[in-house]
Amino acid sequence: MFKKFLAKLREKISPAKKPAPAAAASTPARPAAREHDGRRQGGDGARRGEGQGQGRGGYGRGNGEGRGEGRSGRGSGGEPRRDFQPRSGERGGRGGGRGEGGGGGRRDDFRGDSRGPREPRERPVIDQNYDHPRAAPIKPAVPIDVPKMDTAFTKLGLSDALAFGVQEMGYVEPTPIQAQAIPVVLSGRDLIGSAQTGTGKTAAFALPIIQKLGTHGKLRCLILEPTRELALQVEEAFQKFSKFTDLRVTIVYGGVGYGKQLEDLRGGIDILAATPGRLLDHMEQGNVSLANVDILVLDEVDRMLDMGFLPDVKRIVQKTPNTRQTLFFTATVPPEIASLASWALKDPARVEIGRQRSVAETIAHAFYPVVASQKFDLLQLLLEQTDFKSVIIFARTRMGSDRIADRLQRKGHTVGVLHSDRSQRERIEALEGFKSGKFEVLVATDIAARGLDIAGVSHVINYDVPENAEDYVHRIGRTGRAQNTGDAFTLVTEEDVRDARSIERFTGMTIERKKIEGFPYIYSALFDEKAQAEVAAAAAKPVSRLHRGVRR
């Protein structure tokens, strides 16, 4: 009974069949109801073709049996559609059923003559027209006559053009690592070197490389850096040192579009600074060849190991000639780096300047004990009472960096922020703004700022004590560079006592504890030497640091 009821209900609600139009009299009759699937799907071609054709001339002419021919719609009253993307033989219908509803096939001879060319798909995520952060080139537009030079740098074997460029940058005497490394590089020998930050390491390899390359030719020098900031820094140094030569220098790194990088690569370059990931992308796309690389520089290799880049570095090294000269710079030599060095280098000369744990003698250190709840108030007072030119404030976490920057801005300071959650454009704007004086304060995390060479930084403030004593050395190395003096302040809470003592052991120094007169300190065991020893002993026990947030 129920089945009969459903059948009658279907008959009542089914639309009446419309008679076929006179124009289609020659068209065979449509399939019976049992062929409804083929008719429905095949008719899709007719609806898309003839229906659209009547209005504006559209997807293709279907004839009701699903045999859409994939040409322009031939509707009687419309203009051809220009907004449709052609698809090489529009599928007339999709009917897969029996009878005359079988779908029309894809036509291979389709030309899409009424639809216009396909528009390229826009990529909204990356700005393809990204420009280099420097608005103006470093090299002079018109070559100048370089005078005859007689300096300490020419005595090392450098040309007059190079010595003139170095002199223009304000350098008079080579640093110890420059004095040792430049002759080695000029001799063509492989080199493995290490030096503390701020000792002129970049110039130690850049100057002799420029001397060896001489004039413009093919890509003959590749410098690999672990971060975009370091790559930009090295590229800028090469640009300045080669200012009075015709050598061409450029940079490739991720996080930005390919447009400007492709333009530079296709224009012909001699020296390329790069990060491993983006360089591999360009190599896979055939945009750059390393077949003529004579000099390969692997810089900050220990950082590359920390960031997981060593497999990419090996892939890149394998694409360079075996006859190349390799310069290898690292602060530490764990087993993985020792293995890479033995594989990549041939009988290298070793240059090591200063103890790995040492800090520049031009930096004055101070620990400022304070309870955690008063850290920002003490920071604010330090900034008010300190005659600083520019200051970098280090925080342990990205979230902490943003919090500090926001509070300082509300206090009237101009602040830039540098950490890995910031976009590449934001990071470059922060760095360039800090260098130019637009920002008086730069708040940063360790991994974002390590290795940066920013001239004129008068103070470094560790808002959070680094958990790794070596990070302390790298942090404070941002000041007191190139024989300039600098100050390093560190805010130390009770939970930081163990890390503070670790820093003193690592550097072999006893750092003075200081208090600011007039500050309303909340009493803490930090101000009692005997109690401090007890706190240090208690802090030696393992504790959870999860409350400190995600690092970097």
MARFIRO-955587 format. One record per residue (C-alpha): x, y, z. Coordinates in steps of 0.25 Angstrom, whole numbers, plus 5000, padded with zeros to 4 digits. Example, Ala and Ser with C-alpha at 12.3 -4.5 7.8 and 13.67 -1.06 7.14 Angstrom:
2
(site (5049,4982,5031));
(site (5055,4996,5029));
***
This chain:
552
(site (5000,5000,5000));
(site (5011,5010,5004));
(site (5018,5007,4990));
(site (5005,5010,4983));
(site (5003,5023,4991));
(site (5018,5028,4987));
(site (5015,5025,4973));
(site (5003,5033,4972));
(site (5010,5044,4980));
(site (5021,5044,4970));
(site (5011,5045,4958));
(site (5004,5057,4965));
(site (5017,5065,4967));
(site (5024,5062,4954));
(site (5024,5074,4944));
(site (5017,5072,4931));
(site (5026,5069,4919));
(site (5027,5081,4910));
(site (5026,5079,4895));
(site (5039,5080,4887));
(site (5041,5094,4880));
(site (5038,5094,4865));
(site (5053,5098,4862));
(site (5057,5085,4868));
(site (5048,5076,4860));
(site (5059,5070,4853));
(site (5065,5066,4867));
(site (5063,5052,4871));
(site (5053,5050,4883));
(site (5059,5050,4897));
(site (5061,5037,4904));
(site (5050,5031,4912));
(site (5048,5033,4927));
(site (5057,5021,4931));
(site (5068,5028,4924));
(site (5066,5040,4933));
(site (5081,5040,4938));
(site (5087,5041,4924));
(site (5076,5052,4920));
(site (5079,5060,4932));
(site (5094,5059,4931));
(site (5095,5061,4916));
(site (5085,5072,4917));
(site (5095,5079,4925));
(site (5103,5082,4913));
(site (5090,5088,4906));
(site (5087,5097,4918));
(site (5101,5102,4918));
(site (5102,5104,4904));
(site (5089,5108,4898));
(site (5084,5115,4910));
(site (5096,5123,4911));
(site (5097,5125,4897));
(site (5083,5132,4896));
(site (5087,5142,4906));
(site (5102,5146,4904));
(site (5108,5135,4895));
(site (5115,5126,4905));
(site (5121,5113,4909));
(site (5118,5106,4896));
(site (5106,5101,4887));
(site (5099,5089,4893));
(site (5088,5083,4885));
(site (5079,5077,4896));
(site (5086,5063,4895));
(site (5098,5067,4902));
(site (5107,5068,4890));
(site (5112,5082,4893));
(site (5123,5086,4882));
(site (5131,5095,4891));
(site (5131,5107,4881));
(site (5126,5121,4885));
(site (5112,5122,4888));
(site (5104,5126,4876));
(site (5092,5132,4883));
(site (5083,5141,4875));
(site (5084,5154,4883));
(site (5097,5155,4891));
(site (5112,5159,4891));
(site (5122,5148,4893));
(site (5126,5146,4908));
(site (5140,5151,4911));
(site (5140,5148,4925));
(site (5140,5133,4923));
(site (5154,5125,4925));
(site (5155,5116,4913));
(site (5158,5101,4915));
(site (5163,5095,4903));
(site (5151,5089,4897));
(site (5139,5091,4906));
(site (5132,5079,4911));
(site (5119,5079,4905));
(site (5111,5070,4914));
(site (5114,5061,4926));
(site (5104,5050,4923));
(site (5109,5037,4925));
(site (5095,5030,4923));
(site (5089,5022,4912));
(site (5082,5027,4900));
(site (5083,5041,4894));
(site (5087,5047,4907));
(site (5101,5042,4905));
(site (5110,5054,4908));
(site (5118,5061,4897));
(site (5133,5059,4897));
(site (5145,5069,4899));
(site (5148,5075,4886));
(site (5163,5075,4883));
(site (5161,5086,4872));
(site (5155,5096,4881));
(site (5161,5110,4880));
(site (5152,5118,4889));
(site (5151,5129,4878));
(site (5140,5137,4886));
(site (5146,5136,4900));
(site (5159,5144,4900));
(site (5172,5139,4906));
(site (5173,5133,4920));
(site (5177,5143,4930));
(site (5189,5139,4939));
(site (5185,5135,4953));
(site (5189,5145,4963));
(site (5197,5140,4975));
(site (5192,5149,4987));
(site (5201,5144,4998));
(site (5215,5148,4993));
(site (5218,5162,4987));
(site (5225,5159,4974));
(site (5230,5173,4973));
(site (5237,5173,4986));
(site (5248,5183,4986));
(site (5262,5183,4993));
(site (5261,5190,5006));
(site (5272,5200,5001));
(site (5265,5211,4993));
(site (5278,5215,4986));
(site (5290,5207,4981));
(site (5303,5207,4988));
(site (5312,5208,4976));
(site (5314,5222,4970));
(site (5307,5224,4957));
(site (5319,5229,4950));
(site (5333,5221,4952));
(site (5343,5230,4959));
(site (5358,5230,4958));
(site (5364,5223,4971));
(site (5377,5230,4976));
(site (5389,5222,4979));
(site (5388,5216,4993));
(site (5399,5213,5003));
(site (5392,5207,5015));
(site (5392,5195,5025));
(site (5382,5188,5016));
(site (5390,5190,5003));
(site (5402,5184,5010));
(site (5393,5171,5012));
(site (5392,5170,4997));
(site (5379,5178,4994));
(site (5377,5187,4982));
(site (5376,5202,4983));
(site (5361,5202,4980));
(site (5359,5192,4991));
(site (5368,5200,5001));
(site (5361,5213,4996));
(site (5347,5207,4999));
(site (5352,5202,5013));
(site (5357,5216,5016));
(site (5344,5222,5012));
(site (5337,5213,5022));
(site (5346,5219,5033));
(site (5356,5207,5035));
(site (5370,5210,5038));
(site (5377,5197,5043));
(site (5372,5183,5040));
(site (5367,5175,5052));
(site (5375,5162,5056));
(site (5366,5153,5049));
(site (5367,5161,5036));
(site (5382,5162,5037));
(site (5383,5147,5038));
(site (5371,5143,5029));
(site (5373,5152,5017));
(site (5387,5146,5013));
(site (5382,5132,5014));
(site (5370,5135,5005));
(site (5378,5142,4995));
(site (5387,5130,4994));
(site (5376,5121,4990));
(site (5376,5112,5002));
(site (5364,5107,5009));
(site (5361,5113,5023));
(site (5354,5109,5035));
(site (5353,5121,5045));
(site (5346,5126,5058));
(site (5346,5139,5065));
(site (5337,5146,5075));
(site (5326,5155,5070));
(site (5330,5170,5066));
(site (5344,5166,5061));
(site (5343,5169,5046));
(site (5341,5155,5042));
(site (5332,5159,5029));
(site (5343,5168,5024));
(site (5353,5157,5027));
(site (5347,5149,5015));
(site (5340,5159,5007));
(site (5353,5168,5004));
(site (5361,5157,4999));
(site (5350,5151,4991));
(site (5347,5164,4984));
(site (5362,5165,4981));
(site (5363,5151,4975));
(site (5350,5153,4966));
(site (5356,5166,4960));
(site (5346,5170,4949));
(site (5331,5166,4945));
(site (5329,5152,4940));
(site (5321,5140,4943));
(site (5316,5136,4957));
(site (5329,5132,4964));
(site (5326,5134,4979));
(site (5315,5128,4988));
(site (5313,5132,5002));
(site (5303,5124,5010));
(site (5297,5130,5023));
(site (5287,5124,5032));
(site (5277,5136,5033));
(site (5272,5146,5024));
(site (5277,5157,5033));
(site (5291,5152,5033));
(site (5290,5150,5018));
(site (5286,5165,5016));
(site (5297,5169,5025));
(site (5308,5162,5017));
(site (5302,5166,5004));
(site (5303,5181,5009));
(site (5317,5179,5013));
(site (5321,5173,5000));
(site (5314,5185,4993));
(site (5322,5195,5001));
(site (5335,5188,5000));
(site (5334,5187,4985));
(site (5328,5201,4983));
(site (5340,5205,4973));
(site (5340,5192,4965));
(site (5330,5187,4954));
(site (5327,5175,4962));
(site (5312,5172,4963));
(site (5306,5166,4977));
(site (5292,5162,4980));
(site (5285,5154,4990));
(site (5274,5143,4990));
(site (5266,5139,5003));
(site (5252,5134,5006));
(site (5239,5141,5011));
(site (5239,5151,4999));
(site (5235,5150,4984));
(site (5244,5145,4973));
(site (5243,5156,4964));
(site (5254,5165,4968));
(site (5263,5153,4971));
(site (5261,5147,4957));
(site (5264,5161,4951));
(site (5277,5162,4958));
(site (5281,5147,4955));
(site (5277,5149,4940));
(site (5285,5162,4939));
(site (5298,5155,4943));
(site (5305,5155,4956));
(site (5319,5152,4962));
(site (5316,5150,4977));
(site (5303,5144,4983));
(site (5299,5144,4997));
(site (5288,5134,5000));
(site (5280,5126,5010));
(site (5280,5111,5007));
(site (5265,5109,5005));
(site (5263,5120,4995));
(site (5275,5117,4988));
(site (5271,5103,4986));
(site (5258,5108,4980));
(site (5265,5116,4970));
(site (5274,5104,4966));
(site (5262,5095,4964));
(site (5255,5105,4955));
(site (5268,5107,4947));
(site (5270,5121,4951));
(site (5284,5120,4956));
(site (5296,5111,4953));
(site (5308,5109,4962));
(site (5316,5102,4952));
(site (5326,5114,4951));
(site (5327,5116,4966));
(site (5342,5118,4970));
(site (5340,5122,4985));
(site (5330,5117,4994));
(site (5328,5123,5008));
(site (5320,5115,5019));
(site (5318,5125,5030));
(site (5312,5123,5044));
(site (5312,5108,5041));
(site (5309,5105,5056));
(site (5296,5113,5054));
(site (5292,5105,5041));
(site (5294,5093,5050));
(site (5285,5098,5060));
(site (5274,5102,5050));
(site (5275,5088,5043));
(site (5281,5094,5030));
(site (5293,5084,5029));
(site (5286,5075,5019));
(site (5282,5087,5010));
(site (5296,5092,5011));
(site (5302,5078,5006));
(site (5293,5078,4994));
(site (5297,5092,4990));
(site (5312,5089,4992));
(site (5311,5077,4983));
(site (5307,5086,4972));
(site (5320,5094,4973));
(site (5333,5090,4966));
(site (5342,5081,4973));
(site (5353,5091,4970));
(site (5347,5102,4978));
(site (5353,5110,4990));
(site (5345,5108,5003));
(site (5344,5117,5014));
(site (5338,5111,5027));
(site (5334,5120,5039));
(site (5328,5114,5052));
(site (5328,5118,5067));
(site (5328,5103,5071));
(site (5332,5090,5065));
(site (5323,5079,5069));
(site (5324,5065,5063));
(site (5314,5068,5052));
(site (5322,5081,5048));
(site (5335,5074,5048));
(site (5330,5063,5039));
(site (5325,5074,5029));
(site (5338,5082,5030));
(site (5346,5069,5027));
(site (5337,5066,5015));
(site (5336,5080,5009));
(site (5351,5086,5012));
(site (5364,5082,5007));
(site (5376,5084,5016));
(site (5370,5096,5022));
(site (5378,5107,5029));
(site (5373,5110,5043));
(site (5370,5124,5048));
(site (5365,5126,5063));
(site (5365,5140,5069));
(site (5362,5141,5084));
(site (5356,5131,5093));
(site (5342,5126,5089));
(site (5336,5130,5102));
(site (5342,5143,5103));
(site (5335,5156,5101));
(site (5340,5170,5096));
(site (5348,5178,5106));
(site (5341,5190,5102));
(site (5328,5186,5108));
(site (5324,5189,5123));
(site (5315,5179,5130));
(site (5305,5180,5141));
(site (5295,5171,5148));
(site (5283,5178,5153));
(site (5275,5170,5164));
(site (5260,5172,5164));
(site (5248,5164,5167));
(site (5240,5159,5155));
(site (5228,5169,5158));
(site (5237,5181,5157));
(site (5245,5177,5144));
(site (5238,5187,5135));
(site (5238,5198,5145));
(site (5253,5197,5147));
(site (5255,5196,5131));
(site (5248,5209,5130));
(site (5256,5216,5140));
(site (5269,5210,5134));
(site (5265,5216,5120));
(site (5261,5230,5127));
(site (5275,5231,5135));
(site (5284,5225,5124));
(site (5289,5234,5113));
(site (5288,5224,5102));
(site (5289,5226,5087));
(site (5282,5213,5083));
(site (5279,5201,5091));
(site (5275,5187,5088));
(site (5266,5180,5099));
(site (5266,5165,5098));
(site (5255,5156,5103));
(site (5254,5141,5104));
(site (5240,5139,5096));
(site (5233,5145,5084));
(site (5221,5149,5093));
(site (5230,5155,5103));
(site (5236,5164,5092));
(site (5223,5169,5088));
(site (5219,5172,5102));
(site (5231,5180,5105));
(site (5230,5188,5092));
(site (5216,5191,5094));
(site (5218,5196,5108));
(site (5230,5204,5104));
(site (5222,5211,5093));
(site (5212,5215,5102));
(site (5223,5221,5111));
(site (5227,5230,5099));
(site (5239,5222,5093));
(site (5240,5219,5078));
(site (5242,5204,5077));
(site (5245,5193,5067));
(site (5242,5179,5069));
(site (5250,5167,5063));
(site (5246,5152,5065));
(site (5242,5140,5056));
(site (5227,5143,5056));
(site (5229,5156,5049));
(site (5228,5156,5034));
(site (5240,5159,5026));
(site (5236,5173,5022));
(site (5233,5176,5037));
(site (5247,5171,5041));
(site (5254,5179,5030));
(site (5246,5191,5034));
(site (5250,5189,5049));
(site (5265,5188,5045));
(site (5266,5199,5036));
(site (5258,5208,5045));
(site (5267,5205,5056));
(site (5280,5207,5048));
(site (5274,5220,5043));
(site (5270,5225,5056));
(site (5255,5225,5054));
(site (5255,5215,5066));
(site (5263,5218,5078));
(site (5260,5204,5084));
(site (5260,5190,5077));
(site (5253,5179,5085));
(site (5258,5165,5080));
(site (5260,5150,5083));
(site (5273,5143,5082));
(site (5270,5135,5069));
(site (5266,5147,5061));
(site (5277,5156,5065));
(site (5289,5147,5067));
(site (5300,5151,5058));
(site (5295,5165,5054));
(site (5305,5176,5051));
(site (5298,5189,5055));
(site (5308,5201,5057));
(site (5306,5210,5068));
(site (5298,5202,5078));
(site (5302,5208,5091));
(site (5295,5199,5101));
(site (5289,5185,5102));
(site (5279,5181,5112));
(site (5276,5167,5116));
(site (5261,5168,5121));
(site (5262,5153,5122));
(site (5274,5146,5126));
(site (5278,5136,5115));
(site (5277,5121,5119));
(site (5290,5118,5110));
(site (5302,5126,5115));
(site (5308,5126,5101));
(site (5295,5134,5097));
(site (5299,5144,5107));
(site (5312,5146,5099));
(site (5305,5148,5086));
(site (5295,5157,5092));
(site (5305,5167,5098));
(site (5313,5166,5085));
(site (5304,5175,5078));
(site (5310,5187,5086));
(site (5325,5191,5088));
(site (5328,5187,5073));
(site (5340,5192,5065));
(site (5347,5198,5077));
(site (5335,5206,5082));
(site (5331,5205,5096));
(site (5317,5200,5101));
(site (5309,5196,5113));
(site (5302,5183,5116));
(site (5291,5183,5127));
(site (5284,5170,5131));
(site (5272,5169,5140));
(site (5273,5157,5150));
(site (5262,5152,5158));
(site (5262,5141,5168));
(site (5259,5130,5158));
(site (5271,5135,5149));
(site (5282,5133,5159));
(site (5286,5120,5154));
(site (5287,5125,5140));
(site (5294,5138,5144));
(site (5305,5130,5151));
(site (5306,5121,5139));
(site (5309,5133,5131));
(site (5320,5137,5141));
(site (5326,5123,5140));
(site (5326,5123,5125));
(site (5332,5137,5123));
(site (5342,5135,5134));
(site (5337,5149,5140));
(site (5330,5153,5153));
(site (5320,5163,5149));
(site (5317,5175,5158));
(site (5303,5175,5164));
(site (5297,5189,5164));
(site (5285,5197,5170));
(site (5279,5210,5166));
(site (5277,5220,5177));
(site (5263,5224,5179));
(site (5256,5212,5173));
(site (5246,5206,5182));
(site (5251,5192,5183));
(site (5243,5181,5188));
(site (5253,5173,5198));
(site (5258,5160,5192));
(site (5269,5150,5196));
(site (5276,5156,5184));
(site (5281,5167,5192));
(site (5287,5159,5203));
(site (5300,5152,5199));
(site (5298,5140,5209));
(site (5284,5138,5204));
(site (5288,5139,5190));
(site (5297,5127,5192));
(site (5286,5119,5198));
(site (5277,5123,5186));
(site (5288,5119,5176));
(site (5289,5106,5183));
(site (5274,5104,5183));
(site (5273,5108,5168));
(site (5283,5097,5165));
(site (5272,5087,5166));
(site (5265,5085,5153));
(site (5252,5093,5151));
(site (5241,5094,5141));
(site (5242,5106,5132));
(site (5229,5104,5124));
(site (5224,5117,5130));
(site (5234,5125,5123));
(site (5227,5122,5110));
(site (5231,5117,5096));
(site (5245,5121,5093));
(site (5248,5131,5081));
***
